Amino acid sequence: MALVTAPILALASLAAFAATATATASGAPIARKPNAALGVAPGKSNMMDCNGWSPKYKSFSFSFRMRCADPRGKIGAHQPPWVADGRIYQSNGRFMDNGHYVGHDEPSVKFISSAPNSGNTFTYYVKLPVDPARPPTNSGTVVDYAELSIAPWFGLPLCDPESYPQNPCTPDSDRNIGANTPKAAGSGFLELQLFPPGFAPFVDDVSCSRRSWCAAIGVFGLESQFNFKNMNENCPETESFAFLQNNGIPTGPPGPQKIDLATFLPNAHTLLMGQGDVLKVSITDPKAGITATIHDLTTSQTGFMTASARNGFMETSFKNCRGIRHTFHAEYDTARAQNQVPWITLDGGVMMAQEAGHSELCSSLTDRDYESTGSYKDFDVYDGCAEEGNNHRHEAGEGGCNLNTFICKNPTTEGTAGPIPCPKKSFLSGQLCEFADSACRPKGFRPVTIHGHKAREYSPVTLCLQNRFQDGDLDFDGLSYQNGKWPDGSKDSPTSMRYAGPFDGSGAPYPQIQFETDIGGSEFLCNIFTGQNCDAPPLSAKFYPFWSLTSARGQGIGRLFTSPDCIWNFGAKIPGVTRYAFGGDGQYGHVTKTGAFGGTLISKIRANPEVNRKLGCRVLRDPVKAAR
């Protein structure tokens, strides 16, 4: 039984849509294209639905849903109530892709500034984590970074008049309306994602290679009018994707209509980075299009990618899912708090984030399967876990699922003190449940076929990504939600990912921040209308990772930042290193009450502690610009 990516739900046809506007010259508002009907038709396999539930198009890889942007739902939309732990729960505003919940876990920091160009030009400095000297274990006693976060990323809003809510957008301008209103500018979202090593191949797993990090840009759009009116369910959330390359040329077509296997296979020009490398990570917005660049200061290598029409990037018409070649630019001039993306769960500005909640260890796999994606085949994939192996526990796992009856074995969800049975066993029920641990791959080498050639890939542990029948660990018992797994100074956990910045185009730091996470939307017991049981950590979890600062000696970023510079870490408290933890998991605050997505926990706006002299932190500037 091959893994399939097309959903089974039938959908009503689209309602009438608004007439297109005429495109204008550069510098003026960009409107929807008048020739959208003549655009690029989707191929047989594509990324017309990043989340993989389109009823018409087959997603190139369902594994990519764990890297999608997370949409919010309709304003005022109530789902039917459900009963759990003897209590009645009701929700509001979650996004459902053809009847499937697709939210996931993205703890983040949003940076706020009113400086000119702070919304389109900035730089971070990063020191990549180093995995433990000992290999990871199937019991979870030794953990690599890829098991905790599949994609640390940096984000910002983009102009996309073909995206929600289908209005013109003026690039690099604060005239655009970021609030979720009918007059908001058409918005896309850019994520510059970094992928840790260990679990290859990237096309259906986590990593580019066994030993090296890589990076890519994803450009996301939502094909809908305001408040999800006339949303095209055939292509609800689209993605353009391309690795950062030393020559700037994509490995394959990046546009959602034409993505193929080459798009997801690194080649000789793909930027590969070593553990512990020091990086200069920049996003700029020249005339050629929004550009992401990483300078590896340890190896002197550089990779970059421009989201341009010339490189094959595309907008998508919400009328017919056809692609329109497009050069993307930043939406805003500044990074003011109100400069957001109206359709994503996070407050979508200039931000850094970690993608968590996609890792379950398994002692014994069941329901053997295989994945066939274009000219790629993986012959050793499993849908279920007979015995979950985290922390020496040997409990029955979730899945597999029967593709004829849609019924799954032992689906679970969040309870008040741990996982509880899902109210429904069908993965078509629309419940916020972990229906299966799939896709799981056994420890060791396994055969794959790439373009008809036999190859071998390797997994250091038996790992389940929980991304086929739902998007992530929705009972919150995997590695991301356990004590002693995230960086805490132990030799059996990886080092923290360290950050300095961002710095704007003049080299100045951003003066304000907000901590936020959209984990509440993924919590079964969270009533995102009232905020009841919307927590970090979730009620079922034992731990939730958080952001912290250190100014300890030896904890800087290369020679660019040293004590008493304050450097961001992510994970747990590190004895002798962590100086400020900002309340640990309490830093994310509470569910917002302002009409934004109710599943997002967000703190109040506060001064950027990284440059707060009262905390003993030196006021940083971009060291490269300062040296000029």
Stockholm file with secondary structure:
# STOCKHOLM 1.0

chainA/1-628         MALVTAPILALASLAAFAATATATASGAPIARKPNAALGVAPGKSNMMDCNGWSPKYKSFSFSFRMRCADPRGKIGAHQPPWVADGRIYQSNGRFMDNGHYVGHDEPSVKFISSAPNSGNTFTYYVKLPVDPARPPTNSGTVVDYAELSIAPWFGLPLCDPESYPQNPCTPDSDRNIGANTPKAAGSGFLELQLFPPGFAPFVDDVSCSRRSWCAAIGVFGLESQFNFKNMNENCPETESFAFLQNNGIPTGPPGPQKIDLATFLPNAHTLLMGQGDVLKVSITDPKAGITATIHDLTTSQTGFMTASARNGFMETSFKNCRGIRHTFHAEYDTARAQNQVPWITLDGGVMMAQEAGHSELCSSLTDRDYESTGSYKDFDVYDGCAEEGNNHRHEAGEGGCNLNTFICKNPTTEGTAGPIPCPKKSFLSGQLCEFADSACRPKGFRPVTIHGHKAREYSPVTLCLQNRFQDGDLDFDGLSYQNGKWPDGSKDSPTSMRYAGPFDGSGAPYPQIQFETDIGGSEFLCNIFTGQNCDAPPLSAKFYPFWSLTSARGQGIGRLFTSPDCIWNFGAKIPGVTRYAFGGDGQYGHVTKTGAFGGTLISKIRANPEVNRKLGCRVLRDPVKAAR
#=GR chainA/1-628 SS CEECCSCCCCCCCCCCCCCCCCCCCTTSCBCCCTTGGGSBCCCSEECSSTTSCCSSSEESCGGGGGGSCCBBCCTTCBCCCEEETTEEECCBCBCEETTEECCCBCCEEEEEBCSTTTTTCEEEEEECCCCCSSCCCTTSSSCCGGGTBSCCEEEEEEECTTSTTCCCBCTTCTTSCCSSSTTCCCEEEEEEEEECSSSCCTTTSSCSSSSCBEEEEEEEEECCCGGGTTCCTTSSEEEEEEECBSSSCCSSCCSTTTCCGGGGSCCTTBCCBCTTCEEEEEEECCTTCCEEEEEETTTTEEEEEECCTTTTCEEECTTTCCEEECCCCBSCSSBCTTCCCTTBSSCCSEEEECCBCCCEEEEEEEEEEEEEETTEEEEEEEEEEEEECGGGCCBCCCCCBCTTTCBBSSCEEECSSSEEECSCCBTTSCCSCBCCCCSEECSEEEEEEETTEEEEEEESSCEECCCSSSSSCTTCCSGGGSTTCSCSSCTTSCCCCEEEEEEETTSCBCSEEEEEECGGGGCTTCBTTTTBTCCSSCTTCSCCCEEEEECCTTCSBTTTBCTTSCEEEEESCCTTTCCBCTTGGGGGCEECCSSSCTTCEECCCEECGGGCGGGTCCCCCCHHHHTC
#=GC SS_cons         CEECCSCCCCCCCCCCCCCCCCCCCTTSCBCCCTTGGGSBCCCSEECSSTTSCCSSSEESCGGGGGGSCCBBCCTTCBCCCEEETTEEECCBCBCEETTEECCCBCCEEEEEBCSTTTTTCEEEEEECCCCCSSCCCTTSSSCCGGGTBSCCEEEEEEECTTSTTCCCBCTTCTTSCCSSSTTCCCEEEEEEEEECSSSCCTTTSSCSSSSCBEEEEEEEEECCCGGGTTCCTTSSEEEEEEECBSSSCCSSCCSTTTCCGGGGSCCTTBCCBCTTCEEEEEEECCTTCCEEEEEETTTTEEEEEECCTTTTCEEECTTTCCEEECCCCBSCSSBCTTCCCTTBSSCCSEEEECCBCCCEEEEEEEEEEEEEETTEEEEEEEEEEEEECGGGCCBCCCCCBCTTTCBBSSCEEECSSSEEECSCCBTTSCCSCBCCCCSEECSEEEEEEETTEEEEEEESSCEECCCSSSSSCTTCCSGGGSTTCSCSSCTTSCCCCEEEEEEETTSCBCSEEEEEECGGGGCTTCBTTTTBTCCSSCTTCSCCCEEEEECCTTCSBTTTBCTTSCEEEEESCCTTTCCBCTTGGGGGCEECCSSSCTTCEECCCEECGGGCGGGTCCCCCCHHHHTC
//
